[in-house]
């Protein structure tokens, strides 16, 4: 079974009221949640809480995330994330620190990243990051 780490962009589309019902990322996240194959990390939870200010949405987030397994990076993951960033930089790809760490969490735990953030497509061209694909 494929285990999926849904990043902030995927969760954001899942929770937004203006996301179309046929949105492939939100639909995929819904399917993966139903199958129990979604994990998260504290960084993603933090980014979501920062982005949603309505108390009812924050309550829904807390309720959902209570049941989503959380994978936290080890010290070695931080060093390896720096390596991911350096590999990308040498190829002319700038990577945000948080994105490098999310990519490394996926690499270290054999996770597929569910994202709509194009920055991860650029990272995946430099390291063996598995990205969820529609269709």
Phi and psi in degrees as GROMACS dihedral restraints (atoms count N, CA, C in turn):
[ dihedral_restraints ]
;  ai    aj    ak    al  type     phi  dphi    fc
    3     4     5     6     1   -80.0    20    10
    4     5     6     7     1   128.5    20    10
    6     7     8     9     1  -100.2    20    10
    7     8     9    10     1   133.2    20    10
    9    10    11    12     1  -113.1    20    10
   10    11    12    13     1   131.1    20    10
   12    13    14    15     1  -100.0    20    10
   13    14    15    16     1   112.7    20    10
   15    16    17    18     1   -87.6    20    10
   16    17    18    19     1   125.5    20    10
   18    19    20    21     1   -85.8    20    10
   19    20    21    22     1  -179.5    20    10
   21    22    23    24     1   -58.6    20    10
   22    23    24    25     1   -39.5    20    10
   24    25    26    27     1   -63.8    20    10
   25    26    27    28     1   -37.0    20    10
   27    28    29    30     1   -69.3    20    10
   28    29    30    31     1   -47.8    20    10
   30    31    32    33     1   -61.3    20    10
   31    32    33    34     1   -40.3    20    10
   33    34    35    36     1   -60.2    20    10
   34    35    36    37     1   -44.9    20    10
   36    37    38    39     1   -64.8    20    10
   37    38    39    40     1   -35.7    20    10
   39    40    41    42     1   -64.3    20    10
   40    41    42    43     1   -39.4    20    10
   42    43    44    45     1   -90.1    20    10
   43    44    45    46     1   -20.0    20    10
   45    46    47    48     1   -69.0    20    10
   46    47    48    49     1   141.8    20    10
   48    49    50    51     1   -74.2    20    10
   49    50    51    52     1   -22.8    20    10
   51    52    53    54     1   -97.1    20    10
   52    53    54    55     1    10.4    20    10
   54    55    56    57     1   -76.6    20    10
   55    56    57    58     1   127.9    20    10
   57    58    59    60     1   -60.3    20    10
   58    59    60    61     1   146.8    20    10
   60    61    62    63     1   -62.4    20    10
   61    62    63    64     1   -21.7    20    10
   63    64    65    66     1   -98.6    20    10
   64    65    66    67     1    15.4    20    10
   66    67    68    69     1   -60.4    20    10
   67    68    69    70     1   122.6    20    10
   69    70    71    72     1   -65.4    20    10
   70    71    72    73     1   -33.5    20    10
   72    73    74    75     1   -72.3    20    10
   73    74    75    76     1   -49.1    20    10
   75    76    77    78     1   -62.6    20    10
   76    77    78    79     1   -40.1    20    10
   78    79    80    81     1   -64.9    20    10
   79    80    81    82     1   -42.0    20    10
   81    82    83    84     1   -64.2    20    10
   82    83    84    85     1   -41.6    20    10
   84    85    86    87     1   -63.7    20    10
   85    86    87    88     1   -42.0    20    10
   87    88    89    90     1   -59.6    20    10
   88    89    90    91     1   -45.9    20    10
   90    91    92    93     1   -61.6    20    10
   91    92    93    94     1   -44.4    20    10
   93    94    95    96     1   -67.7    20    10
   94    95    96    97     1   -36.0    20    10
   96    97    98    99     1   -63.7    20    10
   97    98    99   100     1   -42.0    20    10
   99   100   101   102     1   -64.3    20    10
  100   101   102   103     1   -32.9    20    10
  102   103   104   105     1   -85.3    20    10
  103   104   105   106     1    -8.1    20    10
  105   106   107   108     1    76.8    20    10
  106   107   108   109     1    24.3    20    10
  108   109   110   111     1  -109.7    20    10
  109   110   111   112     1    22.0    20    10
  111   112   113   114     1  -106.9    20    10
  112   113   114   115     1   137.1    20    10
  114   115   116   117     1  -124.5    20    10
  115   116   117   118     1   168.4    20    10
  117   118   119   120     1  -140.6    20    10
  118   119   120   121     1  -177.5    20    10
  120   121   122   123     1  -141.9    20    10
  121   122   123   124     1   159.1    20    10
  123   124   125   126     1   -59.0    20    10
  124   125   126   127     1   -33.9    20    10
  126   127   128   129     1   -60.7    20    10
  127   128   129   130     1   -41.3    20    10
  129   130   131   132     1   -68.4    20    10
  130   131   132   133     1   -42.9    20    10
  132   133   134   135     1   -59.1    20    10
  133   134   135   136     1   -44.7    20    10
  135   136   137   138     1   -59.4    20    10
  136   137   138   139     1   -48.2    20    10
  138   139   140   141     1   -60.3    20    10
  139   140   141   142     1   -40.2    20    10
  141   142   143   144     1   -65.6    20    10
  142   143   144   145     1   -45.9    20    10
  144   145   146   147     1   -61.4    20    10
  145   146   147   148     1   -35.1    20    10
  147   148   149   150     1   -67.8    20    10
  148   149   150   151     1   -31.6    20    10
  150   151   152   153     1   -85.6    20    10
  151   152   153   154     1   -28.1    20    10
  153   154   155   156     1  -105.2    20    10
  154   155   156   157     1   118.7    20    10
  156   157   158   159     1  -102.3    20    10
  157   158   159   160     1   -17.3    20    10
  159   160   161   162     1   -71.2    20    10
  160   161   162   163     1   134.4    20    10
  162   163   164   165     1   -63.5    20    10
  163   164   165   166     1   -34.6    20    10
  165   166   167   168     1   -68.4    20    10
  166   167   168   169     1   -34.9    20    10
  168   169   170   171     1   -70.3    20    10
  169   170   171   172     1   -40.7    20    10
  171   172   173   174     1   -63.7    20    10
  172   173   174   175     1   -37.0    20    10
  174   175   176   177     1   -65.6    20    10
  175   176   177   178     1   -43.4    20    10
  177   178   179   180     1   -61.1    20    10
  178   179   180   181     1   -43.3    20    10
  180   181   182   183     1   -57.1    20    10
  181   182   183   184     1   -49.5    20    10
  183   184   185   186     1   -60.2    20    10
  184   185   186   187     1   -41.0    20    10
  186   187   188   189     1   -65.7    20    10
  187   188   189   190     1   -43.9    20    10
  189   190   191   192     1   -65.5    20    10
  190   191   192   193     1   -46.6    20    10
  192   193   194   195     1   -71.2    20    10
  193   194   195   196     1   -19.6    20    10
  195   196   197   198     1   -61.1    20    10
  196   197   198   199     1   -27.2    20    10
  198   199   200   201     1  -106.2    20    10
  199   200   201   202     1     2.4    20    10
  201   202   203   204     1  -100.9    20    10
  202   203   204   205     1   121.6    20    10
  204   205   206   207     1   -56.9    20    10
  205   206   207   208     1   141.2    20    10
  207   208   209   210     1  -112.6    20    10
  208   209   210   211     1   125.8    20    10
  210   211   212   213     1  -108.1    20    10
  211   212   213   214     1   121.6    20    10
  213   214   215   216     1  -107.0    20    10
  214   215   216   217     1   142.9    20    10
  216   217   218   219     1   -70.3    20    10
  217   218   219   220     1   144.5    20    10
  219   220   221   222     1   -88.8    20    10
  220   221   222   223     1   170.7    20    10
  222   223   224   225     1   -55.8    20    10
  223   224   225   226     1   -42.7    20    10
  225   226   227   228     1   -62.0    20    10
  226   227   228   229     1   -30.6    20    10
  228   229   230   231     1   -65.2    20    10
  229   230   231   232     1   -34.4    20    10
  231   232   233   234     1   -66.1    20    10
  232   233   234   235     1   -42.9    20    10
  234   235   236   237     1   -65.4    20    10
  235   236   237   238     1   -41.6    20    10
  237   238   239   240     1   -67.2    20    10
  238   239   240   241     1   -33.1    20    10
  240   241   242   243     1   -65.0    20    10
  241   242   243   244     1   -36.4    20    10
  243   244   245   246     1   -62.7    20    10
  244   245   246   247     1   -38.8    20    10
  246   247   248   249     1   -63.5    20    10
  247   248   249   250     1   -42.6    20    10
  249   250   251   252     1   -58.0    20    10
  250   251   252   253     1   -46.2    20    10
  252   253   254   255     1   -61.5    20    10
  253   254   255   256     1   -42.2    20    10
  255   256   257   258     1   -67.5    20    10
  256   257   258   259     1   -41.2    20    10
  258   259   260   261     1   -58.7    20    10
  259   260   261   262     1   -45.1    20    10
  261   262   263   264     1   -66.3    20    10
  262   263   264   265     1   -44.1    20    10
  264   265   266   267     1   -60.6    20    10
  265   266   267   268     1   -40.5    20    10
  267   268   269   270     1   -63.2    20    10
  268   269   270   271     1   -24.4    20    10
  270   271   272   273     1   -93.1    20    10
  271   272   273   274     1     5.3    20    10
  273   274   275   276     1    84.9    20    10
  274   275   276   277     1    16.7    20    10
  276   277   278   279     1  -109.5    20    10
  277   278   279   280     1   118.6    20    10
  279   280   281   282     1   -85.5    20    10
  280   281   282   283     1   133.1    20    10
  282   283   284   285     1  -126.8    20    10
  283   284   285   286     1   129.2    20    10
  285   286   287   288     1   -66.1    20    10
  286   287   288   289     1   148.4    20    10
  288   289   290   291     1   -56.4    20    10
  289   290   291   292     1   -46.4    20    10
  291   292   293   294     1   -62.5    20    10
  292   293   294   295     1   -41.0    20    10
  294   295   296   297     1   -64.4    20    10
  295   296   297   298     1   -39.5    20    10
  297   298   299   300     1   -62.3    20    10
  298   299   300   301     1   -40.4    20    10
  300   301   302   303     1   -69.7    20    10
  301   302   303   304     1   -39.9    20    10
  303   304   305   306     1   -62.3    20    10
  304   305   306   307     1   -44.3    20    10
  306   307   308   309     1   -59.9    20    10
  307   308   309   310     1   -43.6    20    10
  309   310   311   312     1   -65.7    20    10
  310   311   312   313     1   -38.7    20    10
  312   313   314   315     1   -58.8    20    10
  313   314   315   316     1   -42.1    20    10
  315   316   317   318     1   -64.6    20    10
  316   317   318   319     1   -45.4    20    10
  318   319   320   321     1   -62.2    20    10
  319   320   321   322     1   -44.8    20    10
  321   322   323   324     1   -70.1    20    10
  322   323   324   325     1   -25.2    20    10
  324   325   326   327     1  -114.4    20    10
  325   326   327   328     1    12.0    20    10
  327   328   329   330     1    52.5    20    10
  328   329   330   331     1    50.4    20    10
  330   331   332   333     1  -104.1    20    10
  331   332   333   334     1   151.6    20    10
  333   334   335   336     1   -98.2    20    10
  334   335   336   337     1   131.3    20    10
  336   337   338   339     1   -90.1    20    10
  337   338   339   340     1   123.2    20    10
  339   340   341   342     1   -97.4    20    10
  340   341   342   343     1   113.7    20    10
  342   343   344   345     1  -152.9    20    10
  343   344   345   346     1   155.5    20    10
  345   346   347   348     1  -114.8    20    10
  346   347   348   349     1     9.1    20    10
  348   349   350   351     1   -85.5    20    10
  349   350   351   352     1   113.0    20    10
  351   352   353   354     1   -62.8    20    10
  352   353   354   355     1   -20.9    20    10
  354   355   356   357     1   -58.5    20    10
  355   356   357   358     1   -33.9    20    10
  357   358   359   360     1   -71.5    20    10
  358   359   360   361     1   -26.4    20    10
  360   361   362   363     1   -63.8    20    10
  361   362   363   364     1   -40.7    20    10
  363   364   365   366     1   -66.9    20    10
  364   365   366   367     1   -39.7    20    10
  366   367   368   369     1   -63.7    20    10
  367   368   369   370     1   -42.7    20    10
  369   370   371   372     1   -65.5    20    10
  370   371   372   373     1   -17.7    20    10
  372   373   374   375     1   -77.7    20    10
  373   374   375   376     1   -14.9    20    10
  375   376   377   378     1  -108.5    20    10
  376   377   378   379     1   -27.6    20    10
  378   379   380   381     1  -133.6    20    10
  379   380   381   382     1   161.2    20    10
  381   382   383   384     1   -79.4    20    10
  382   383   384   385     1    51.6    20    10
  384   385   386   387     1   -77.0    20    10
  385   386   387   388     1   125.5    20    10
  387   388   389   390     1   -88.2    20    10
  388   389   390   391     1   124.8    20    10
  390   391   392   393     1  -108.8    20    10
  391   392   393   394     1   141.2    20    10
  393   394   395   396     1   -69.0    20    10
  394   395   396   397     1   136.3    20    10
  396   397   398   399     1  -118.6    20    10
  397   398   399   400     1   141.7    20    10
  399   400   401   402     1   -72.5    20    10
  400   401   402   403     1   153.0    20    10
